[in-house]
């Protein structure tokens, strides 16, 4: 159920973005009212979804919500509002889509905190805020510099 709320919240984000465009800077009454109502609905549904989701997936929920809104507004602008399609715009939307979702969704599905690798969670390696750096240090058996040694801690 929370993911359905999140999907509807994302679609409402597309709606309020379109309403914002048609309100012409809140100078037209009914498009402005539509924008405010759909924005409030989007935020309320996002808040409800994040209240029901486990903490480990809260970031993923936000990423999905913003991804639906950003890419949905891009598609809506082209299909409904007749905005121009260019290679740069399509590349930008693709980058938003690719950058926003995968890491957050994978991290939420694995239910590990940010920066903690599965090996670290299982106690086989050191964990730190930069797991790639910790793995490299562990494999090379070199002493970390002072800036990294403060972030390293043995995994329990």
C-alpha positions as CSV (number, residue, x, y, z in Angstrom):
1,X,0.0,0.0,0.0
2,X,2.7,2.6,0.8
3,X,4.2,2.1,-2.7
4,X,0.8,2.8,-4.3
5,X,0.6,6.0,-2.3
6,X,4.1,6.8,-3.4
7,X,3.2,6.2,-7.1
8,X,0.1,8.5,-6.7
9,X,2.2,11.1,-5.0
10,X,4.7,11.0,-7.9
11,X,1.9,11.5,-10.4
12,X,0.5,14.4,-8.4
13,X,4.0,15.9,-8.5
14,X,3.8,15.8,-12.3
15,X,0.4,17.4,-12.1
16,X,1.5,20.3,-9.9
17,X,4.6,20.9,-12.1
18,X,2.3,21.2,-15.1
19,X,-0.1,23.4,-13.0
20,X,2.8,25.6,-12.1
21,X,3.7,26.1,-15.8
22,X,0.0,26.9,-16.7
23,X,-0.5,29.2,-13.7
24,X,2.1,31.6,-15.2
25,X,3.8,32.4,-12.0
26,X,0.6,32.2,-9.9
27,X,-1.0,35.0,-11.9
28,X,-4.0,32.8,-13.0
29,X,-6.4,31.8,-10.3
30,X,-7.6,28.3,-11.1
31,X,-4.3,26.9,-12.4
32,X,-2.8,28.4,-9.2
33,X,-5.4,26.7,-7.0
34,X,-4.8,23.4,-8.9
35,X,-1.1,23.7,-8.4
36,X,-1.4,24.3,-4.6
37,X,-3.9,21.5,-4.1
38,X,-2.0,18.9,-6.1
39,X,1.3,20.0,-4.4
40,X,-0.2,19.6,-1.0
41,X,-1.7,16.2,-2.0
42,X,1.6,15.0,-3.3
43,X,3.5,16.0,-0.1
44,X,0.8,14.5,2.1
45,X,0.9,11.1,0.2
46,X,4.7,11.1,0.3
47,X,4.6,11.7,4.0
48,X,2.0,8.9,4.5
49,X,4.1,6.5,2.4
50,X,7.3,7.3,4.2
51,X,5.5,6.8,7.6
52,X,4.6,3.3,6.6
53,X,7.9,2.3,4.9
54,X,10.8,1.0,7.0
55,X,13.5,3.5,7.6
56,X,15.9,1.7,5.3
57,X,13.7,2.4,2.3
58,X,12.8,6.0,3.1
59,X,15.5,7.3,0.9
60,X,14.4,5.0,-1.9
61,X,10.8,6.3,-1.5
62,X,12.0,9.9,-1.9
63,X,14.1,8.9,-4.9
64,X,11.2,7.2,-6.6
65,X,8.9,10.2,-5.9
66,X,11.3,12.7,-7.3
67,X,12.2,10.4,-10.2
68,X,8.5,10.0,-11.2
69,X,8.0,13.7,-10.9
70,X,11.1,14.8,-12.9
71,X,10.8,12.3,-15.7
72,X,7.0,12.4,-15.7
73,X,7.1,16.2,-16.0
74,X,9.6,15.9,-18.9
75,X,7.4,13.4,-20.7
76,X,4.2,15.4,-20.0
77,X,5.9,18.6,-21.3
78,X,6.7,17.0,-24.6
79,X,3.5,15.0,-25.2
80,X,0.9,17.4,-23.9
81,X,2.4,20.8,-23.9
82,X,4.3,20.4,-27.2
83,X,7.8,21.2,-25.8
84,X,10.7,20.6,-28.0
85,X,12.6,17.3,-28.0
86,X,16.3,17.6,-28.2
87,X,19.2,15.2,-27.7
88,X,20.3,17.3,-24.6
89,X,16.9,17.1,-23.0
90,X,16.5,13.4,-23.6
91,X,20.0,12.8,-22.2
92,X,19.2,14.9,-19.2
93,X,16.1,13.0,-18.4
94,X,17.9,9.7,-18.9
95,X,20.6,10.9,-16.4
96,X,17.9,11.8,-13.9
97,X,16.3,8.5,-14.3
98,X,19.6,6.5,-14.0
99,X,21.1,8.6,-11.2
100,X,18.1,8.9,-9.0
101,X,16.8,5.4,-8.5
102,X,19.2,2.5,-8.7
103,X,21.5,3.1,-5.8
104,X,18.7,4.0,-3.5
105,X,16.4,1.1,-4.5
106,X,19.2,-1.4,-4.2
107,X,20.3,-0.1,-0.9
108,X,16.7,-0.2,0.4
109,X,16.2,-3.8,-0.8
110,X,19.5,-4.9,0.8
111,X,18.4,-3.0,4.0
112,X,21.9,-1.8,4.8
113,X,22.8,1.7,6.0
114,X,24.5,4.0,3.5
115,X,28.3,3.3,3.1
116,X,28.1,-0.2,4.8
117,X,28.9,-3.1,2.5
118,X,27.4,-6.5,2.9
119,X,30.8,-7.9,3.7
120,X,31.2,-5.3,6.5
121,X,27.7,-6.1,7.8
122,X,28.7,-9.8,7.9
123,X,31.9,-8.9,9.8
124,X,34.4,-9.9,7.1
125,X,35.9,-6.5,6.4
126,X,36.2,-3.0,7.8
127,X,33.5,-0.6,7.1
128,X,33.7,3.1,6.7
129,X,31.9,5.9,5.0
130,X,33.7,5.0,1.8
131,X,33.5,1.2,1.5
132,X,35.6,1.1,-1.7
133,X,38.5,2.9,0.2
134,X,38.1,0.5,3.1
135,X,38.2,-2.6,0.9
136,X,41.3,-1.2,-0.9
137,X,43.1,-0.6,2.4
138,X,42.1,-4.0,3.7
139,X,43.3,-5.8,0.5
140,X,46.6,-3.8,0.3
141,X,47.2,-3.9,4.0
142,X,48.4,-0.3,4.0
143,X,48.1,2.2,6.8
144,X,45.3,4.8,6.2
145,X,46.0,8.5,6.3
146,X,44.7,10.5,9.3
147,X,41.6,11.7,7.3
148,X,40.5,8.1,6.6
149,X,41.6,6.5,9.9
150,X,38.9,8.4,11.8
151,X,36.2,6.9,9.7
152,X,37.4,3.3,9.9
153,X,36.1,1.0,12.5
154,X,36.2,-2.8,12.8
155,X,32.9,-4.4,11.9
156,X,31.3,-6.2,14.7
